[in-house]
């Protein structure tokens, strides 16, 4: 949410600097994520001052240039070469000093430097209005009529100011602060000073007049609906002040009618909608539920099929004119030819607006506020405020009395507050008077004070409807603590707990840090991604994946399921970097995955994911670059497994939903992970433009089976021996099968075996391949004899021939 400090000060006058106000808001829970200056014109005319031309002579080497001396308020006048035809001695002018950055009305910004023009030194520039961004004229320099002294900043003369803009990370429960007035109310409670609603006392409506009738056919979905008919409306551009207000919070002006509704929305937090009154057939508004399957074209030109749960604003014939609280219709919106406007200001039930917004995938500033809860008692104030503004900026006239359908008043929430409970939950005594001040500042009334002999007082509170998240005693105490200040709660000299849980062994965080350091040392970067993702990544064309954990109340169509795998969220990071020409990536993440079991329950698992793409290492003059391969990914996985005590994980080819030619890794005959190339279909779906290798490990299982102990033994005193064999086998025989045969055959002397060459060719015959394998033999008790070596190799050869059908190449 964006808040303009200048705009805020019209509702809450304060002399505090913006940074201090931002710190106060952050401390109370309205986190100011960023704070930046917004200037009326770029650069704010820094380095540009008023001056007086002392002398003006023709340049000796140029007929169209003048050589001037200019006073700018310091001891030494500046010599400036000027090409303007209207420059003359005695003029008050605008001078850009050396070092000033100018932002002209057209063209690129440029910096003023000391220079020589036709041999004469020039120490600044005399400015025309287009050269400093104040207009389009370039006929000559600006000549001023002012008594301000030389050296006065030009921004002061032209009345240019700057605004400070707050970017506030608004949490979903703080709908009460989703406007400038909402933030002003927060400051009222923090500083104990009044916040002012805009003055609407000048509003007047005739007692009679032909009006638009309003019928509430569902007063549960719409408890309050107010409207006002205006005529003589002249639709056109908004005045500069209104456009500036909207631009300061990132909105683009549209026309004066729409701009006023947007202005009031962001000022008071109450959404408004403007109908072209001549398009309301029958002169009647009906607030009703839609017919299932009914077609409706919204303002964006999209035809939508409505559902029976959708609340609509319809005309007398029942034809929808707007989706209530969400989006207007194409036929009833304000256009350049509109002269009569019906202004809507209403309170809609949050659940109804939320359901419609999600069903149709429409997120607007109005729906954002309605679905979190607005103030039903702000409805008439916002309507009057908008009417007065439209009278000012569009020449509108109030043509009929205000229509306000409010059949059932919405009461304040009743909450009992025990003062001793406040001290117990906060951990510090706060005096009753201070609590009273805070509650008053928050707009919470103390309706009754109950005192019982021997017990702490109890207050009966009335919480206004706009405080939608304050419904219990604990909520009120949280509000008190927010305003009192978390930092004002002192720590006790001795903190103690009555219970100490057993220390985990192994410590999950220590093991995680060990693996994270290992991967980071190999050039991997850790990422943290969102646990919510897009269901379209996983749904099949015919039927959705029933294992998905779906979000019932999601805010974005792109974040509507809990992720069943880390793959896709990591690929979004890969895509983000590829789009910024960062093509060589090695990433890892420890994250949760979520699935729904066949029994209808939910399973949560921690996974370690790894992504590799691009070059394996940077190119140097010594080593040419090469693309990342499967062995890079598999090697990183094996190092992680070895660090966790599972050095002998067995790979097994297994079909995988998202990998092409993936392998499942087995440790203790338990699947602990998988590794392979991400399938082209998945890469295309996420718009990733280059191959990616992916691996994931079951972190929960690996942590449970973690082996932290190390066994040290003396290095062998006797030499090891290497023997090589070339084995011709069928194409389907893997090296892992040969490894298993060898380890079962010789458990004492065989220390290691490794494949150092694989050959396939016509000389071997169809369907055959050759492995060149090295065997490392060692007896830790004595030197191996040739006889023992030969006997061992013969046993291995026999088993390779018997179990793998191998032919030994001589």
HELIX and SHEET records of a PDB file:
HELIX    1   1 UNK A    5  UNK A   11  1                                   7    
HELIX    2   2 UNK A   18  UNK A   27  1                                  10    
HELIX    3   3 UNK A   42  UNK A   45  5                                   4    
HELIX    4   4 UNK A  130  UNK A  132  5                                   3    
HELIX    5   5 UNK A  154  UNK A  157  1                                   4    
HELIX    6   6 UNK A  175  UNK A  177  5                                   3    
HELIX    7   7 UNK A  180  UNK A  191  1                                  12    
HELIX    8   8 UNK A  240  UNK A  248  1                                   9    
HELIX    9   9 UNK A  256  UNK A  268  1                                  13    
HELIX   10  10 UNK A  277  UNK A  279  5                                   3    
HELIX   11  11 UNK A  281  UNK A  283  5                                   3    
HELIX   12  12 UNK A  350  UNK A  360  1                                  11    
HELIX   13  13 UNK A  365  UNK A  370  1                                   6    
HELIX   14  14 UNK A  376  UNK A  378  5                                   3    
HELIX   15  15 UNK A  379  UNK A  394  1                                  16    
HELIX   16  16 UNK A  419  UNK A  426  1                                   8    
HELIX   17  17 UNK A  432  UNK A  441  1                                  10    
HELIX   18  18 UNK A  473  UNK A  484  1                                  12    
HELIX   19  19 UNK A  486  UNK A  488  5                                   3    
HELIX   20  20 UNK A  508  UNK A  521  1                                  14    
HELIX   21  21 UNK A  535  UNK A  537  5                                   3    
HELIX   22  22 UNK A  567  UNK A  578  1                                  12    
HELIX   23  23 UNK A  630  UNK A  643  1                                  14    
HELIX   24  24 UNK A  680  UNK A  685  1                                   6    
HELIX   25  25 UNK A  699  UNK A  704  1                                   6    
HELIX   26  26 UNK A  735  UNK A  745  1                                  11    
HELIX   27  27 UNK A  762  UNK A  764  5                                   3    
HELIX   28  28 UNK A  786  UNK A  804  1                                  19    
SHEET    1   A 3 UNK A   2  UNK A   4  0                                        
SHEET    2   A 3 UNK A 162  UNK A 169 -1                                        
SHEET    3   A 3 UNK A  31  UNK A  39 -1                                        
SHEET    1   B 5 UNK A  78  UNK A  82  0                                        
SHEET    2   B 5 UNK A  66  UNK A  71 -1                                        
SHEET    3   B 5 UNK A  48  UNK A  58 -1                                        
SHEET    4   B 5 UNK A  92  UNK A  97 -1                                        
SHEET    5   B 5 UNK A 124  UNK A 126 -1                                        
SHEET    1   C 5 UNK A  78  UNK A  82  0                                        
SHEET    2   C 5 UNK A  66  UNK A  71 -1                                        
SHEET    3   C 5 UNK A  48  UNK A  58 -1                                        
SHEET    4   C 5 UNK A  92  UNK A  97 -1                                        
SHEET    5   C 5 UNK A 143  UNK A 144 -1                                        
SHEET    1   D 2 UNK A 101  UNK A 102  0                                        
SHEET    2   D 2 UNK A 110  UNK A 111 -1                                        
SHEET    1   E 2 UNK A 115  UNK A 117  0                                        
SHEET    2   E 2 UNK A 120  UNK A 122 -1                                        
SHEET    1   F 5 UNK A 213  UNK A 216  0                                        
SHEET    2   F 5 UNK A 284  UNK A 289  1                                        
SHEET    3   F 5 UNK A 311  UNK A 314 -1                                        
SHEET    4   F 5 UNK A 320  UNK A 323 -1                                        
SHEET    5   F 5 UNK A 327  UNK A 328 -1                                        
SHEET    1   G 4 UNK A 272  UNK A 276  0                                        
SHEET    2   G 4 UNK A 341  UNK A 347 -1                                        
SHEET    3   G 4 UNK A 224  UNK A 231 -1                                        
SHEET    4   G 4 UNK A 397  UNK A 398 -1                                        
SHEET    1   H 4 UNK A 272  UNK A 276  0                                        
SHEET    2   H 4 UNK A 341  UNK A 347 -1                                        
SHEET    3   H 4 UNK A 224  UNK A 231 -1                                        
SHEET    4   H 4 UNK A 403  UNK A 405 -1                                        
SHEET    1   I 2 UNK A 295  UNK A 297  0                                        
SHEET    2   I 2 UNK A 303  UNK A 305 -1                                        
SHEET    1   J 3 UNK A 413  UNK A 418  0                                        
SHEET    2   J 3 UNK A 458  UNK A 463 -1                                        
SHEET    3   J 3 UNK A 445  UNK A 450 -1                                        
SHEET    1   K 7 UNK A 525  UNK A 526  0                                        
SHEET    2   K 7 UNK A 585  UNK A 596  1                                        
SHEET    3   K 7 UNK A 602  UNK A 613 -1                                        
SHEET    4   K 7 UNK A 692  UNK A 698 -1                                        
SHEET    5   K 7 UNK A 670  UNK A 678 -1                                        
SHEET    6   K 7 UNK A 659  UNK A 667 -1                                        
SHEET    7   K 7 UNK A 650  UNK A 653 -1                                        
SHEET    1   L 3 UNK A 532  UNK A 533  0                                        
SHEET    2   L 3 UNK A 561  UNK A 562 -1                                        
SHEET    3   L 3 UNK A 549  UNK A 550 -1                                        
SHEET    1   M 4 UNK A 750  UNK A 759  0                                        
SHEET    2   M 4 UNK A 768  UNK A 777 -1                                        
SHEET    3   M 4 UNK A 721  UNK A 730 -1                                        
SHEET    4   M 4 UNK A 807  UNK A 808 -1                                        
END                                                                             
